[in-house]
Structure formats: structure tokens, C-alpha cells
Amino acid sequence: MDLQAWLAAFLLTVLIEGLLFVAVLGWTRRNLFAVLTANVCTHPLGYWLIVAEGVPFVPVEAGILVVEALLYRFGFRYGWGDSWGAAALCNGVTMAVSLVW
């Protein structure tokens, strides 16, 4: 697995999801930390599964969506609507970008 390619994908993901997350939930340190934490927890494994192991893209992204929504809900105590909504929006956009990129 190419570390430079992973780092570029990770930074792009954090940038896109970070901007979307704070646009929806507000510009606070807590919100920035939450979205960064979610991506640190999910992106490396998701990228490895897709790129190195050849696991299909959609199931991996679906798993990431669930993990991030639950992390927002239980780790950061956002409401269910905010947790699922933010996770779906952020991951939906980065998923679309990754299909084009």
C-alpha cells in the first residue's frame, strides 16, 4: 500500500468532512475534534480494506458510516439525528469524491 497515496486521501477526507461537519453542526473545537477522531478511527482500516485487500467499496463505506455515527452518538454525545445526519452527509460526499478521484 502506497503511504503517500493514503496520506493524500486521508487529508482530503478530513478536509471535506471537517468543513461539512462544522458547516452543519457549528465551528467549535469539540466538533473539529469529533470529526478528526472519527476519521482517524475509520479511514486507515477502510482504505486498507479497499486498496490492499480488495474488499468491495460499498460495504466498507457502509461500515464506516455506522461506526462514525455511533462514535458521534456515544463517544461525543451528539443526538441521534445529528450523529446519523452528519455521518451520512460527510461520508456520502467523500464517497462521491473518491469515486471521481
C-alpha positions in Angstrom: 0.0 0.0 0.0 1.3 3.4 -1.0 1.7 5.6 2.1 1.8 8.8 0.1 -1.5 8.0 -1.7 -3.1 7.0 1.7 -2.0 10.3 3.3 -3.4 12.3 0.4 -6.7 10.5 0.6 -6.8 10.9 4.4 -6.1 14.7 4.3 -8.6 15.2 1.5 -11.2 13.2 3.5 -10.5 15.2 6.7 -10.7 18.5 4.9 -14.0 17.7 3.2 -15.7 16.0 6.1 -14.3 18.6 8.6 -15.8 21.5 6.5 -19.1 19.8 6.1 -19.3 18.7 9.8 -18.7 22.2 11.1 -20.9 23.8 8.5 -23.8 21.7 9.7 -23.1 21.5 13.5 -21.1 24.7 14.1 -17.5 25.8 14.3 -16.3 24.5 17.7 -13.2 22.7 18.9 -15.5 19.8 20.0 -16.9 19.5 16.5 -13.5 19.6 14.9 -12.1 17.1 17.4 -15.1 14.8 16.8 -14.7 14.7 13.0 -11.0 14.3 13.2 -11.3 11.5 15.7 -13.9 9.7 13.6 -11.6 9.8 10.6 -8.5 8.7 12.5 -10.5 5.7 13.8 -12.0 4.7 10.4 -10.0 5.9 7.5 -6.8 3.8 7.8 -8.7 0.5 8.1 -11.2 1.4 5.4 -8.5 2.4 3.0 -6.5 -0.7 3.6 -9.6 -3.0 3.2 -10.5 -1.4 -0.1 -7.0 -0.8 -1.6 -4.9 -3.6 -0.2 -7.4 -6.3 0.4 -9.8 -5.6 -2.4 -12.9 -5.6 -0.2 -15.8 -4.0 -2.2 -16.2 -0.3 -1.7 -19.8 0.0 -0.7 -19.8 -2.5 2.2 -16.7 -0.8 3.6 -18.2 2.7 3.3 -21.4 1.4 4.9 -19.4 0.1 7.8 -17.6 3.4 8.2 -20.9 5.3 8.2 -22.2 3.1 11.0 -19.0 3.3 13.1 -18.8 7.1 12.7 -22.4 7.7 13.5 -22.1 5.5 16.7 -18.9 7.3 17.6 -20.6 10.7 17.3 -23.6 9.4 19.3 -21.9 7.6 22.1 -18.4 9.0 22.1 -19.3 12.6 21.7 -22.9 12.6 22.9 -24.5 14.2 19.8 -28.2 13.4 19.3 -29.2 10.5 17.1 -30.3 12.9 14.3 -27.1 14.9 14.3 -25.0 11.7 14.6 -26.6 9.9 11.6 -27.1 13.1 9.6 -23.6 14.3 9.9 -22.1 10.9 9.3 -24.3 10.3 6.2 -23.6 13.8 4.7 -19.9 13.6 5.3 -19.4 10.1 4.1 -21.8 10.5 1.2 -19.8 13.5 -0.1 -16.4 11.9 0.4 -17.6 8.7 -1.1 -18.7 10.6 -4.3 -15.4 12.4 -4.4 -13.5 9.2 -4.1 -15.4 7.6 -7.0 -14.5 10.6 -9.2 -10.9 10.9 -7.9 
